[in-house]
Amino acid sequence: MSLRYPIAIEPGDETIAFGVVAADLPGCFSAGDTPDKAMAGAAEATAAWLEVTGETPAPSSIGAMRRNPQFAGWMFDVVEVA
């Protein structure tokens, strides 16, 4: 079964990494020098979080993340975990 977890991506630039948070998975985060590296790291972090905790929380929606003021100005996407 494949799950799709929404992620929030904090914008970065040449000197600050792009940060990624999987809010459905407490403490699951990643970062990268480019959006692509941040996304790759988010997929790895999400898979590792699920494996280590043994938990499989139900994914929320991107809409719910967009409404969260904590993520104002951030970008959104999903990571798919098999």
Buried (B, 14 or more C-beta within 10 A) or exposed (E): EEBEBBBBBBEBEEEEBBBBBBBBBEEBBBBBBEBEBBBBBBBEBBBBBBEEEEEEBEBEEBEEBEEEEEBEEBBBBBBEBE
